[in-house]
């Protein structure tokens, strides 16, 4: 019995370093600048992305952006979706897709919400174990009637920022 227990303990101690090889950030958040080309021009804003990595290659992500569209109009967007990553030592390229809502408000307090979609790609470039730099390009579309013949309005979103690893 002692020999079996010692052998089992020895095998378990050999397996532990192999389990540690699958080291990846579990929870990450980023804050930064975003630029959305929507309707009549490019609009600057703030972006926050929080990701929950389920494995080395798959995760869930929430994107929240606030953009000033001009003439007192503000867009608040929130998307939830999936993310597929390919981790290397120098960069983490990824693709993402999600659904969400866009809330358009003006200075008089009038607001209108709309269904929205988002898909795109980006790359995280590690700085150290807890920081990275993010560059991302995505397409955002909002179900918003802007003319009599169209009900979807979309634009390209460029986002960049610093990624903080919350849980390893």
C-alpha positions as CSV (number, residue, x, y, z in Angstrom):
1,X,0.0,0.0,0.0
2,X,2.8,2.4,0.8
3,X,4.5,1.6,-2.5
4,X,1.3,2.3,-4.4
5,X,0.8,5.6,-2.6
6,X,4.4,6.6,-3.2
7,X,4.2,5.7,-6.9
8,X,0.9,7.7,-7.2
9,X,2.4,10.7,-5.5
10,X,5.5,10.5,-7.8
11,X,3.3,10.4,-10.9
12,X,1.2,13.3,-9.6
13,X,4.4,15.4,-9.0
14,X,5.4,14.7,-12.6
15,X,2.1,15.9,-14.0
16,X,2.0,19.2,-12.1
17,X,4.7,21.0,-14.2
18,X,2.9,19.9,-17.4
19,X,-0.3,21.4,-16.1
20,X,1.5,24.7,-15.4
21,X,2.5,24.9,-19.1
22,X,-1.0,26.0,-20.0
23,X,-0.4,29.4,-18.5
24,X,-2.6,32.2,-20.0
25,X,-4.4,35.3,-18.6
26,X,-7.9,34.4,-17.3
27,X,-9.4,37.9,-16.9
28,X,-8.2,41.0,-18.8
29,X,-9.5,44.5,-19.2
30,X,-8.4,47.4,-21.4
31,X,-9.0,51.1,-21.6
32,X,-8.2,53.3,-24.5
33,X,-9.1,55.4,-27.5
34,X,-11.6,54.5,-30.2
35,X,-12.5,56.2,-33.5
36,X,-15.8,55.2,-35.2
37,X,-16.6,56.2,-38.8
38,X,-20.4,56.5,-38.7
39,X,-22.9,58.5,-40.6
40,X,-21.1,61.7,-41.7
41,X,-17.5,61.4,-40.3
42,X,-15.1,60.0,-37.8
43,X,-16.0,60.3,-34.2
44,X,-13.6,59.9,-31.2
45,X,-14.5,58.0,-28.1
46,X,-13.5,55.9,-25.1
47,X,-13.4,52.1,-25.2
48,X,-13.3,49.5,-22.5
49,X,-13.0,45.8,-23.2
50,X,-13.2,43.1,-20.6
51,X,-12.3,39.5,-21.6
52,X,-12.8,36.2,-19.8
53,X,-10.5,33.7,-21.4
54,X,-12.0,30.2,-21.1
55,X,-8.9,28.5,-22.6
56,X,-5.7,29.5,-24.5
57,X,-7.7,30.0,-27.7
58,X,-11.3,30.9,-26.8
59,X,-12.9,33.5,-24.6
60,X,-15.9,35.8,-24.0
61,X,-15.6,39.6,-24.3
62,X,-17.6,42.7,-23.4
63,X,-16.9,45.9,-25.4
64,X,-18.3,49.2,-24.2
65,X,-17.7,52.4,-26.1
66,X,-18.8,56.0,-25.7
67,X,-18.5,58.3,-28.7
68,X,-19.3,61.9,-29.3
69,X,-21.1,62.1,-32.6
70,X,-21.3,65.9,-32.8
71,X,-24.2,68.4,-32.3
72,X,-24.7,67.2,-28.8
73,X,-25.3,63.6,-29.8
74,X,-23.6,60.8,-27.9
75,X,-23.5,57.1,-28.7
76,X,-23.1,54.6,-25.9
77,X,-22.5,51.1,-27.2
78,X,-22.2,47.7,-25.5
79,X,-21.5,44.4,-27.2
80,X,-21.1,40.9,-25.8
81,X,-19.6,38.1,-27.8
82,X,-16.9,35.5,-28.4
83,X,-13.2,35.8,-29.2
84,X,-10.8,33.3,-30.9
85,X,-7.1,33.8,-30.2
86,X,-3.8,32.4,-31.3
87,X,-1.2,32.9,-28.6
88,X,2.5,33.3,-29.4
89,X,5.4,34.7,-27.4
90,X,5.4,38.1,-29.2
91,X,1.7,38.7,-30.1
92,X,-1.8,37.4,-29.6
93,X,-3.8,37.9,-32.9
94,X,-7.6,37.4,-32.5
95,X,-10.9,37.5,-34.2
96,X,-14.2,38.5,-32.5
97,X,-17.9,38.7,-33.1
98,X,-20.7,39.9,-30.9
99,X,-24.2,41.4,-30.5
100,X,-25.3,44.3,-28.4
101,X,-27.1,47.6,-28.2
102,X,-26.4,51.2,-29.2
103,X,-28.0,54.0,-27.3
104,X,-28.1,57.4,-29.1
105,X,-28.8,60.4,-26.9
106,X,-28.8,64.2,-27.5
107,X,-28.4,67.2,-25.3
108,X,-32.2,67.6,-24.8
109,X,-32.3,64.2,-23.1
110,X,-33.9,62.3,-26.1
111,X,-32.6,58.8,-26.5
112,X,-33.1,56.0,-28.9
113,X,-31.7,52.4,-28.5
114,X,-31.1,50.0,-31.3
115,X,-29.9,46.4,-31.8
116,X,-26.3,46.3,-32.9
117,X,-23.7,43.8,-34.2
118,X,-19.9,43.8,-34.1
119,X,-17.2,41.7,-35.8
120,X,-13.5,42.3,-36.4
121,X,-9.9,41.4,-35.6
122,X,-7.0,42.7,-33.6
123,X,-3.7,42.0,-31.9
124,X,-2.5,42.2,-28.3
125,X,1.3,42.9,-28.0
126,X,2.6,41.9,-24.6
127,X,4.7,44.5,-22.7
128,X,5.3,42.3,-19.6
129,X,3.3,39.7,-17.7
130,X,0.5,42.1,-16.7
131,X,0.4,44.7,-19.5
132,X,-0.1,44.6,-23.2
133,X,-0.9,47.0,-26.0
134,X,-4.0,46.4,-28.1
135,X,-4.8,47.4,-31.7
136,X,-8.1,46.5,-33.2
137,X,-10.3,47.1,-36.2
138,X,-14.0,46.1,-36.1
139,X,-17.2,46.7,-38.1
140,X,-20.1,48.0,-36.0
141,X,-23.7,48.1,-37.4
142,X,-26.7,49.6,-35.7
143,X,-30.4,48.9,-36.6
144,X,-31.2,52.6,-36.9
145,X,-33.5,54.1,-39.6
146,X,-31.4,56.9,-41.2
147,X,-33.2,57.1,-44.6
148,X,-36.5,55.7,-45.9
149,X,-34.8,52.8,-47.7
150,X,-32.2,51.7,-45.1
151,X,-32.5,50.4,-41.6
152,X,-28.9,49.4,-40.8
153,X,-26.2,51.9,-40.3
154,X,-22.6,50.8,-39.9
155,X,-19.1,52.0,-39.7
156,X,-15.5,50.9,-39.1
157,X,-14.1,51.2,-35.5
158,X,-10.4,51.6,-34.8
159,X,-9.5,51.0,-31.1
160,X,-6.2,51.0,-29.3
161,X,-5.3,50.9,-25.6
162,X,-3.5,49.3,-22.7
163,X,-4.5,45.8,-21.6
164,X,-4.3,45.0,-17.9
165,X,-4.2,41.3,-16.7
166,X,-6.4,41.0,-13.7
167,X,-6.1,37.3,-13.1
168,X,-3.5,34.9,-14.4
